[in-house]
Amino acid sequence: MKFCHISDASAKFNIPESTIRYYEKQGLLPLIERDEAGRRLFSENQMELLGTVICLKNTHMPIKKIKQYIDWIIEGDSTIQLRLAMMENHRQDVVAEISLMEESLKGIDVKIARYTKKIEERI
């Protein structure tokens, strides 16, 4: 099995190593192995899990909920329905936030158009 170090994970996901350490401390990256020097070793599965954590965090899922999701993964297949329900609910939240952002973007575009017009009128 191929392993990589925290610096590789940091580079791959373009996040600071300190963020990865924080996620581990919060229990979002369980079962990370360490080499003889105590450095974290990320398996392909751990890298995939880190990608999932980042995805959920980027879509504003709270750490507490992400932790619950990870706990369910560790529990195994008996929690698949719970995980599915969580992802469906989170998806609805994300869609609602996207909709709000799109509406807000329209307001910003109105301001940009107004300021652009005022500047052009001066010239």
N, C-alpha and C positions, 0 to 999 in steps of 0.2 A: 504494500500500500504506500502511496506517495503522500508525504507530509510537506507542509510549508510552514514557515515561521510567521510571526505576527507582522513583520515588515512586509512580507509578501501579501498577506491578507489586507494590510493597510493600503498598499499600492493598488491591489486589484479593485478594491471597493472605493478608493479615493477618500478614505476617512482616517483620522489620526489614530495612532496606536493607543492613545489614552482612551479613546472612545471604545475600542475593542476591549480594553481592560475593564472599563466601566460596565460594559454589557456582561462580561464574564462575572464580575463581582455581583451584579444584579441577578445572576442565575439564568441569564438568557443564552449562555453558551456552556451547557453542562458537559462533563466528561471530556474536557480537553486534556490531552496527554501532554507530558512534558519530557524534554530530553534530559540527559544526565546533568546538564548545567542548569536545569530548571526553566528553560525557555519553552514557551507554549509551542505545541505542534498541532497544526490544523490539518485534519484529514479532508478528503474530498467531501465527505458528509458534513463535517464541521463548517467547511467553506460554504456549502449549500445552505446550511442553517443560518450562518452569519448573513448571507444574502437575503434570506427570508426576514430575519430580524431587521435588517436595514430597510427593506421594502415596507414592512409594517410601520417602522418608526418614521420613514419618509411620508407615509400616508396618515401620520398623526395618531397612530394607535398608542395609547399610554403604555408605559413600561409594565405596569401591573397586569394589563391584559396580555401583553406579549409573554410575560412570565407564565400566565395561566395557559396560554397556547403551548408553550414549550413543555410545561409540566404534562399536558395532555399527550404531547408527542412521546414523551418518555414513558407514560403509562401504556401506550400501545394502541392496538386496533380497537379496543373497547371504547375509545374516545373519539372515533372518527366522526360520529354524528355531532358531537359537541364542537369539534373543530370546524366541521362544515357550517354549522349554524353561526359560529363566531365569524368565519370568513364571509358568509352571506350578509350578516349584519354590518360588518366592517365595510364591505363593498358598497352597501347602501349609504353609509356615512361618507365614504369617499366620493361617490357620485353626487351627493348633496353638496359637498364642499366644492367640487368642481363647478357645479352649477352656480353656486354663490360667487366663486372666483370669476367665472365668465361674465356674470352680471356686473360685478365690480370693474372688470376690465373695460366694459362698455362705458362706464362712467369716466374712467381714466382716458379713454380714447376721445370722449367728448371734450375733456379739458385740453388735451393735446391739440385737437383741431381748433379749439377756441384760441389758444395761445399762438398757434402757428398763424392763424388768420390775422390776429392783432399785429404780429411781427411783420407779416407781409404788407399790411396796410400802412405801416410806418415807412416802408421802403419805397 
